[in-house]
Amino acid sequence: MKNITNILLILLVVLVLGFSVIVILNIFTPPPPKPQISAVSQPIEETAIPESETTAQPKTETPEALPISAPQPKAEAPQADLAKPTEDQALKVKIDSLIAKINSNNAEESLKAEDELVELGKPALKELVNVLNNLEPSEDILRPEIAFILGRFEDAEAVSALTPLLENENSYIRRNAINSLKRIRSQEAVFSLTARLSDKDDLVRESAVSALGEISGYEATEDLINRLKDENETEGIKLAAVKALGQIKDARAVNELSEQLKNESDPFYKDEVVDSLANIGEMRAVSGLNEYLDQLKNNKPENAGDLFFWQNSVEITEQAIQRLTSGS
């Protein structure tokens, strides 16, 4: 009997110990992780499930798929209004409008249009050259006006459009073209201007002489000297030639200018000759100037009116000699 009791006690102890182990394991063992559910549900393949399994397992709900936004269309860049003129087109319209006004009967409107064209610069210059090159004979009234305006730009790009005008039968057009070339001062025009020294129109010849001096057309020196030698040449053109030779400063002109001091009688003309000799800067002109100075001093006028101009000529000649001898 005692043995049976001991066996029962041992079984009881074993049961108690086993239960304790189970409790301890439940306390310290972490719960299994919950299953991860993706943001977007994957398609589930349908398979045949036995009825026993459907009844035995609880039915789980599939999470709803997150909505996927459709791609937004790109905003299209605003298209230019084809009816609206471009900046270049608007400028051309403005230039054409101003060109149409330069021959206006209203002098103020015409001058204002010229000023605005010059202010517009290169675009206006190009358009004026284009208009000039394409003028019909019936539109010849615009030719002298455009020839004049082109000189105000003082741009060598106009030379090629102006030089053909030097052959125009209208002397007014020739003169305007020459004066514009004078303002531009391009050596490219020297040959064409030299050809105008024999122009039949006195004003055209004088303008050409003056232009050659302004441009310092060295190649024209001999032709200008010939103007001085020509006894039939006008005094105005000879005077312009004297000034031009002084501007060109070519030593080849010294001999002929010195002869002019001996042969000419007009004191104002001689003053220009003296000034040109001083500008050229050749020492060999000093002897001729000294002779002229002695001549002046030996012919002092008694008339008070002439005395003033005589004194002025003496001072100009003395200053010229001083410039040449001092090298200033």
GICOR-V710956 format. One record per pair of residues at least 12 apart in sequence whose C-alpha atoms are under 10 Angstrom apart, sorted by sequence separation. I is the first residue (numbers start at 1). J is the second residue. D is the distance in Angstrom with one decimal. If there is no record, write none. Layout:
# GICOR-V710956
I/J/D ; I/J/D
This chain:
# GICOR-V710956
98/110/8.5 ; 101/113/6.2 ; 102/114/6.3 ; 131/143/9.2 ; 132/144/9.6 ; 150/162/8.2 ; 162/174/9.0 ; 165/177/6.3 ; 166/178/7.1 ; 181/193/8.7 ; 193/205/9.1 ; 196/208/6.1 ; 197/209/6.7 ; 212/224/9.0 ; 226/238/9.6 ; 227/239/9.7 ; 228/240/9.7 ; 245/257/8.9 ; 258/270/9.7 ; 261/273/7.0 ; 277/289/8.7 ; 100/113/8.8 ; 101/114/8.5 ; 102/115/9.8 ; 132/145/9.9 ; 164/177/8.9 ; 165/178/8.7 ; 195/208/8.7 ; 196/209/8.5 ; 224/237/9.6 ; 225/238/9.1 ; 227/240/9.6 ; 228/241/7.0 ; 257/270/9.3 ; 260/273/7.3 ; 261/274/7.9 ; 297/310/8.9 ; 98/112/8.8 ; 99/113/7.2 ; 132/146/6.9 ; 147/161/8.6 ; 148/162/9.5 ; 162/176/9.2 ; 163/177/7.2 ; 178/192/9.4 ; 193/207/9.2 ; 194/208/7.1 ; 209/223/9.5 ; 224/238/8.6 ; 227/241/6.9 ; 228/242/7.7 ; 242/256/9.8 ; 259/273/9.8 ; 260/274/9.7 ; 274/288/9.7 ; 296/310/7.6 ; 297/311/9.3 ; 300/314/9.9 ; 98/113/5.2 ; 99/114/7.9 ; 102/117/9.6 ; 131/146/8.7 ; 132/147/8.1 ; 147/162/6.6 ; 162/177/5.6 ; 163/178/8.2 ; 178/193/7.2 ; 193/208/5.6 ; 194/209/7.9 ; 197/212/9.8 ; 209/224/7.3 ; 226/241/9.4 ; 227/242/9.4 ; 242/257/7.5 ; 257/272/9.8 ; 258/273/7.8 ; 274/289/7.3 ; 296/311/9.1 ; 97/113/8.8 ; 98/114/7.5 ; 146/162/9.5 ; 147/163/10.0 ; 161/177/9.3 ; 162/178/8.0 ; 177/193/9.9 ; 192/208/9.3 ; 193/209/8.0 ; 224/240/9.3 ; 225/241/7.5 ; 257/273/6.2 ; 258/274/8.4 ; 273/289/9.9 ; 98/115/9.6 ; 99/116/10.0 ; 129/146/8.2 ; 193/210/9.9 ; 194/211/9.5 ; 224/241/5.7 ; 225/242/8.5 ; 256/273/9.9 ; 257/274/8.2 ; 296/313/8.0 ; 297/314/7.6 ; 44/62/9.6 ; 95/113/9.2 ; 98/116/7.7 ; 99/117/7.9 ; 128/146/6.8 ; 129/147/9.1 ; 147/165/8.1 ; 159/177/9.2 ; 162/180/7.9 ; 163/181/8.2 ; 178/196/9.0 ; 190/208/9.4 ; 193/211/7.6 ; 194/212/7.5 ; 209/227/9.2 ; 223/241/9.5 ; 224/242/8.2 ; 242/260/9.4 ; 274/292/9.3 ; 296/314/6.8 ; 98/117/6.9 ; 128/147/9.1 ; 162/181/7.3 ; 193/212/7.0 ; 254/273/9.7 ; 257/276/8.2 ; 258/277/8.0 ; 295/314/10.0 ; 42/62/10.0 ; 221/241/9.3 ; 224/244/8.0 ; 225/245/8.1 ; 257/277/7.1 ; 293/313/8.7 ; 294/314/9.4 ; 41/62/7.9 ; 95/116/8.9 ; 96/117/9.8 ; 125/146/9.8 ; 128/149/8.8 ; 129/150/8.0 ; 144/165/9.1 ; 159/180/8.8 ; 175/196/9.9 ; 190/211/8.7 ; 191/212/9.6 ; 224/245/7.3 ; 293/314/6.6 ; 296/317/9.5 ; 41/63/7.1 ; 94/116/9.9 ; 95/117/6.9 ; 128/150/7.7 ; 143/165/8.8 ; 158/180/9.0 ; 159/181/6.8 ; 174/196/9.1 ; 189/211/9.6 ; 190/212/6.6 ; 205/227/9.9 ; 254/276/8.9 ; 255/277/9.6 ; 270/292/9.5 ; 292/314/9.3 ; 293/315/9.4 ; 40/63/8.6 ; 41/64/7.2 ; 42/65/8.7 ; 94/117/9.3 ; 158/181/8.5 ; 189/212/8.9 ; 194/217/8.7 ; 197/220/9.5 ; 221/244/8.9 ; 222/245/9.8 ; 253/276/9.5 ; 254/277/6.5 ; 293/316/9.7 ; 39/63/8.6 ; 40/64/8.0 ; 41/65/5.4 ; 125/149/9.0 ; 126/150/9.8 ; 193/217/9.2 ; 220/244/9.8 ; 221/245/6.9 ; 253/277/8.5 ; 254/278/9.8 ; 293/317/6.5 ; 37/62/9.2 ; 38/63/9.0 ; 39/64/8.8 ; 40/65/5.0 ; 41/66/8.2 ; 95/120/8.4 ; 99/124/9.0 ; 125/150/6.9 ; 147/172/10.0 ; 148/173/8.5 ; 151/176/8.7 ; 155/180/9.9 ; 156/181/8.7 ; 159/184/7.9 ; 163/188/9.4 ; 167/192/9.2 ; 174/199/9.8 ; 179/204/9.5 ; 182/207/8.6 ; 187/212/9.1 ; 190/215/7.7 ; 194/219/8.5 ; 195/220/9.4 ; 198/223/9.4 ; 220/245/9.2 ; 292/317/8.1 ; 293/318/7.4 ; 37/63/8.0 ; 39/65/6.9 ; 40/66/5.9 ; 94/120/10.0 ; 98/124/9.4 ; 124/150/9.7 ; 125/151/10.0 ; 144/170/9.0 ; 147/173/7.1 ; 150/176/9.6 ; 151/177/7.9 ; 154/180/7.9 ; 155/181/9.4 ; 158/184/8.4 ; 159/185/9.5 ; 163/189/7.0 ; 166/192/7.4 ; 175/201/9.4 ; 178/204/7.8 ; 182/208/8.3 ; 185/211/8.0 ; 186/212/9.9 ; 189/215/8.8 ; 190/216/8.8 ; 191/217/8.6 ; 194/220/6.1 ; 197/223/7.6 ; 243/269/9.9 ; 246/272/8.8 ; 251/277/9.0 ; 254/280/7.8 ; 258/284/9.9 ; 262/288/8.9 ; 38/65/9.1 ; 39/66/6.5 ; 40/67/8.7 ; 125/152/9.8 ; 143/170/10.0 ; 144/171/9.7 ; 145/172/9.9 ; 146/173/9.5 ; 147/174/8.7 ; 148/175/9.0 ; 149/176/9.0 ; 150/177/8.5 ; 151/178/9.1 ; 152/179/9.9 ; 153/180/9.0 ; 154/181/8.3 ; 156/183/9.9 ; 157/184/9.3 ; 159/186/7.6 ; 162/189/9.0 ; 163/190/10.0 ; 166/193/7.9 ; 174/201/9.7 ; 177/204/9.9 ; 178/205/9.6 ; 181/208/9.4 ; 182/209/9.9 ; 184/211/9.7 ; 185/212/8.7 ; 188/215/9.8 ; 190/217/5.8 ; 193/220/8.8 ; 194/221/9.5 ; 197/224/8.0 ; 210/237/8.7 ; 213/240/8.4 ; 217/244/8.9 ; 218/245/8.9 ; 221/248/7.8 ; 225/252/8.9 ; 229/256/8.1 ; 242/269/8.6 ; 246/273/8.2 ; 249/276/8.0 ; 250/277/9.9 ; 253/280/8.5 ; 254/281/9.3 ; 258/285/7.0 ; 261/288/8.1 ; 290/317/8.2 ; 38/66/9.9 ; 39/67/10.0 ; 40/68/9.3 ; 95/123/8.3 ; 96/124/8.9 ; 99/127/9.1 ; 125/153/7.3 ; 129/157/9.0 ; 133/161/7.0 ; 144/172/6.9 ; 145/173/8.3 ; 147/175/9.2 ; 148/176/5.2 ; 149/177/9.5 ; 151/179/7.2 ; 152/180/7.1 ; 154/182/9.1 ; 155/183/8.9 ; 156/184/6.2 ; 158/186/9.9 ; 159/187/9.8 ; 160/188/8.8 ; 163/191/9.8 ; 164/192/8.8 ; 167/195/9.7 ; 171/199/9.3 ; 175/203/7.4 ; 176/204/9.0 ; 179/207/6.7 ; 182/210/7.8 ; 183/211/8.0 ; 185/213/9.7 ; 186/214/9.7 ; 187/215/6.6 ; 189/217/8.9 ; 190/218/8.6 ; 191/219/7.9 ; 195/223/9.2 ; 206/234/9.2 ; 209/237/7.2 ; 212/240/9.9 ; 213/241/7.8 ; 216/244/7.6 ; 217/245/9.2 ; 220/248/9.1 ; 221/249/9.2 ; 222/250/9.7 ; 225/253/6.7 ; 228/256/7.8 ; 242/270/9.5 ; 245/273/9.3 ; 246/274/9.4 ; 248/276/9.4 ; 249/277/8.4 ; 252/280/9.6 ; 254/282/7.5 ; 257/285/9.0 ; 258/286/9.6 ; 261/289/8.3 ; 289/317/6.8 ; 290/318/8.5 ; 293/321/9.4 ; 91/120/9.2 ; 95/124/6.2 ; 99/128/7.7 ; 124/153/9.5 ; 129/158/6.9 ; 132/161/7.5 ; 133/162/9.7 ; 143/172/9.8 ; 144/173/4.7 ; 147/176/5.8 ; 148/177/6.4 ; 150/179/10.0 ; 151/180/3.7 ; 152/181/9.8 ; 154/183/6.0 ; 155/184/5.9 ; 156/185/8.0 ; 157/186/9.7 ; 159/188/7.5 ; 160/189/8.7 ; 163/192/6.6 ; 166/195/9.0 ; 167/196/8.8 ; 171/200/9.2 ; 172/201/9.8 ; 174/203/9.8 ; 175/204/5.3 ; 178/207/6.5 ; 179/208/7.9 ; 182/211/4.5 ; 185/214/6.8 ; 186/215/6.6 ; 187/216/8.1 ; 188/217/9.6 ; 190/219/7.5 ; 191/220/7.9 ; 194/223/7.3 ; 197/226/9.8 ; 198/227/9.2 ; 205/234/10.0 ; 208/237/9.5 ; 209/238/9.0 ; 210/239/9.7 ; 211/240/9.6 ; 212/241/9.0 ; 213/242/9.2 ; 214/243/9.5 ; 215/244/9.2 ; 216/245/8.4 ; 218/247/9.7 ; 219/248/9.5 ; 221/250/7.0 ; 224/253/8.8 ; 225/254/9.9 ; 228/257/8.4 ; 239/268/9.4 ; 240/269/9.9 ; 243/272/6.7 ; 246/275/7.4 ; 247/276/7.4 ; 249/278/9.4 ; 250/279/9.6 ; 251/280/6.4 ; 254/283/9.8 ; 255/284/9.0 ; 258/287/9.3 ; 259/288/8.5 ; 262/291/9.2 ; 267/296/10.0 ; 289/318/8.5 ; 94/124/9.5 ; 95/125/9.6 ; 125/155/8.6 ; 128/158/9.2 ; 129/159/9.7 ; 132/162/9.1 ; 140/170/9.7 ; 143/173/6.9 ; 144/174/8.1 ; 146/176/9.0 ; 147/177/5.2 ; 148/178/9.0 ; 150/180/6.5 ; 151/181/6.3 ; 153/183/8.7 ; 154/184/4.3 ; 155/185/8.9 ; 156/186/6.3 ; 159/189/6.9 ; 163/193/8.3 ; 166/196/7.5 ; 171/201/7.0 ; 174/204/6.9 ; 175/205/8.7 ; 177/207/9.8 ; 178/208/6.2 ; 181/211/7.2 ; 182/212/7.4 ; 184/214/9.6 ; 185/215/4.7 ; 186/216/9.5 ; 187/217/6.8 ; 190/220/7.3 ; 194/224/8.6 ; 197/227/8.1 ; 206/236/7.2 ; 207/237/8.6 ; 209/239/9.6 ; 210/240/5.9 ; 213/243/7.1 ; 214/244/7.1 ; 216/246/9.3 ; 217/247/9.1 ; 218/248/6.0 ; 220/250/10.0 ; 221/251/9.5 ; 222/252/8.0 ; 225/255/9.8 ; 226/256/9.4 ; 229/259/9.8 ; 239/269/6.4 ; 242/272/6.8 ; 243/273/7.6 ; 246/276/4.0 ; 249/279/6.5 ; 250/280/6.4 ; 251/281/8.1 ; 252/282/9.9 ; 254/284/8.1 ; 255/285/7.9 ; 258/288/6.0 ; 261/291/9.4 ; 262/292/7.6 ; 290/320/10.0 ; 92/123/8.2 ; 96/127/8.1 ; 114/145/9.4 ; 118/149/7.9 ; 122/153/8.4 ; 126/157/8.4 ; 129/160/9.1 ; 130/161/8.8 ; 133/164/9.8 ; 142/173/9.9 ; 144/175/8.7 ; 145/176/8.1 ; 146/177/9.0 ; 147/178/8.8 ; 148/179/7.4 ; 149/180/7.7 ; 150/181/8.8 ; 151/182/7.8 ; 152/183/7.2 ; 153/184/7.8 ; 154/185/7.8 ; 155/186/8.7 ; 156/187/9.5 ; 171/202/9.8 ; 172/203/9.2 ; 173/204/9.7 ; 175/206/9.3 ; 176/207/9.0 ; 177/208/9.8 ; 178/209/9.7 ; 179/210/8.7 ; 180/211/8.9 ; 181/212/9.4 ; 182/213/8.7 ; 183/214/8.1 ; 184/215/8.4 ; 185/216/8.4 ; 186/217/9.3 ; 187/218/9.4 ; 202/233/8.9 ; 205/236/9.9 ; 206/237/5.0 ; 209/240/6.2 ; 210/241/7.2 ; 213/244/3.7 ; 214/245/9.9 ; 216/247/6.2 ; 217/248/6.4 ; 218/249/8.2 ; 219/250/9.6 ; 221/252/7.6 ; 222/253/8.0 ; 225/256/7.0 ; 228/259/9.9 ; 229/260/9.1 ; 235/266/9.9 ; 238/269/8.9 ; 239/270/9.3 ; 242/273/6.1 ; 245/276/6.8 ; 246/277/6.6 ; 248/279/9.0 ; 249/280/4.3 ; 250/281/9.3 ; 251/282/6.6 ; 254/285/6.5 ; 257/288/9.5 ; 258/289/7.7 ; 261/292/7.0 ; 286/317/9.9 ; 289/320/8.1 ; 290/321/7.5 ; 91/123/8.4 ; 92/124/8.3 ; 95/127/7.6 ; 96/128/9.0 ; 99/131/9.0 ; 114/146/9.3 ; 117/149/8.7 ; 118/150/8.5 ; 121/153/7.1 ; 125/157/8.4 ; 126/158/8.3 ; 129/161/6.3 ; 141/173/9.7 ; 144/176/6.3 ; 145/177/9.6 ; 147/179/8.9 ; 148/180/5.9 ; 151/183/5.7 ; 152/184/8.0 ; 154/186/9.3 ; 156/188/8.6 ; 167/199/9.7 ; 171/203/8.5 ; 172/204/8.3 ; 175/207/6.6 ; 178/210/9.3 ; 179/211/6.8 ; 182/214/6.3 ; 183/215/8.5 ; 185/217/9.4 ; 187/219/9.7 ; 202/234/7.8 ; 205/237/7.1 ; 206/238/8.5 ; 208/240/9.4 ; 209/241/5.9 ; 210/242/9.7 ; 212/244/6.7 ; 213/245/6.5 ; 215/247/8.6 ; 216/248/4.4 ; 217/249/9.9 ; 218/250/6.8 ; 221/253/7.2 ; 225/257/8.5 ; 228/260/8.1 ; 240/272/9.4 ; 241/273/9.8 ; 242/274/9.5 ; 243/275/8.4 ; 244/276/8.3 ; 245/277/8.8 ; 246/278/7.9 ; 247/279/7.2 ; 248/280/7.8 ; 249/281/7.6 ; 250/282/9.3 ; 289/321/6.8 ; 91/124/8.9 ; 95/128/8.7 ; 117/150/9.8 ; 118/151/9.8 ; 120/153/9.9 ; 122/155/8.8 ; 125/158/7.6 ; 128/161/9.6 ; 129/162/8.8 ; 132/165/9.9 ; 140/173/9.5 ; 143/176/9.5 ; 144/177/7.6 ; 147/180/6.9 ; 148/181/9.4 ; 150/183/9.4 ; 151/184/6.1 ; 156/189/9.6 ; 166/199/9.7 ; 171/204/6.8 ; 174/207/9.5 ; 175/208/8.1 ; 178/211/6.9 ; 181/214/9.7 ; 182/215/6.5 ; 203/236/9.2 ; 204/237/9.9 ; 206/239/9.2 ; 207/240/8.5 ; 208/241/9.6 ; 209/242/9.4 ; 210/243/7.8 ; 211/244/8.1 ; 212/245/8.9 ; 213/246/7.8 ; 214/247/6.9 ; 215/248/8.0 ; 216/249/8.0 ; 217/250/9.7 ; 236/269/9.6 ; 239/272/7.5 ; 242/275/9.2 ; 243/276/6.3 ; 246/279/5.6 ; 247/280/7.8 ; 249/282/9.2 ; 251/284/9.7 ; 255/288/9.2 ; 262/295/9.8 ; 288/321/9.9 ; 114/148/9.8 ; 115/149/9.0 ; 118/152/6.9 ; 119/153/8.8 ; 121/155/9.5 ; 143/177/9.6 ; 146/180/10.0 ; 147/181/9.4 ; 150/184/8.9 ; 151/185/9.6 ; 174/208/9.6 ; 178/212/9.6 ; 181/215/8.7 ; 202/236/8.9 ; 203/237/8.5 ; 206/240/6.6 ; 209/243/9.0 ; 210/244/6.1 ; 213/247/5.4 ; 214/248/8.0 ; 216/250/9.3 ; 235/269/8.7 ; 239/273/8.5 ; 242/276/6.7 ; 243/277/9.8 ; 245/279/9.1 ; 246/280/5.8 ; 251/285/9.7 ; 254/288/9.7 ; 258/292/9.2 ; 286/320/8.5 ; 287/321/9.1 ; 88/123/9.4 ; 92/127/8.1 ; 96/131/9.4 ; 110/145/10.0 ; 114/149/6.8 ; 117/152/9.8 ; 118/153/6.1 ; 122/157/9.3 ; 202/237/7.7 ; 205/240/9.7 ; 206/241/8.2 ; 209/244/6.7 ; 210/245/9.7 ; 212/247/9.0 ; 213/248/5.9 ; 242/277/9.2 ; 245/280/8.1 ; 246/281/9.4 ; 285/320/9.8 ; 286/321/6.0 ; 114/150/9.8 ; 117/153/9.2 ; 118/154/9.8 ; 209/245/9.4 ; 212/248/8.2 ; 213/249/9.4 ; 243/279/9.8 ; 285/321/8.6 ; 286/322/9.2 ; 115/152/9.1 ; 210/247/9.7 ; 286/323/9.9 ; 103/141/7.9 ; 114/152/9.1 ; 166/204/9.3 ; 278/316/9.8 ; 283/321/9.0 ; 286/324/7.0 ; 103/142/6.7 ; 274/313/9.1 ; 278/317/9.0 ; 281/320/9.3 ; 285/324/8.3 ; 286/325/7.7 ; 102/142/8.1 ; 197/237/9.5 ; 277/317/10.0 ; 281/321/9.9 ; 283/323/9.7 ; 284/324/9.2 ; 103/144/10.0 ; 268/309/8.6 ; 271/312/8.8 ; 272/313/9.8 ; 275/316/7.4 ; 278/319/8.6 ; 279/320/8.5 ; 283/324/5.9 ; 100/142/9.1 ; 103/145/7.2 ; 166/208/9.9 ; 267/309/8.0 ; 268/310/9.9 ; 271/313/6.1 ; 274/316/7.4 ; 275/317/7.8 ; 278/320/5.1 ; 281/323/8.0 ; 282/324/7.0 ; 283/325/7.0 ; 99/142/9.1 ; 102/145/7.2 ; 103/146/9.4 ; 267/310/8.0 ; 270/313/8.3 ; 271/314/9.2 ; 274/317/6.2 ; 277/320/7.7 ; 278/321/7.3 ; 281/324/5.9 ; 282/325/9.5 ; 283/326/9.9 ; 102/146/8.3 ; 268/312/9.8 ; 271/315/9.9 ; 272/316/9.3 ; 273/317/9.8 ; 274/318/9.6 ; 275/319/9.1 ; 276/320/9.1 ; 277/321/9.4 ; 278/322/9.1 ; 279/323/8.8 ; 280/324/9.2 ; 281/325/9.2 ; 283/327/8.7 ; 267/312/9.8 ; 268/313/8.1 ; 271/316/6.9 ; 274/319/9.5 ; 275/320/6.6 ; 278/323/6.7 ; 279/324/8.8 ; 282/327/9.3 ; 99/145/9.8 ; 267/313/7.3 ; 271/317/7.6 ; 274/320/6.8 ; 275/321/9.9 ; 278/324/6.3 ; 281/327/7.6 ; 99/146/8.6 ; 102/149/9.3 ; 270/317/9.6 ; 274/321/9.0 ; 277/324/8.9 ; 278/325/10.0 ; 281/328/8.6 ; 278/327/9.9 ; 279/328/9.9 ; 278/328/9.6
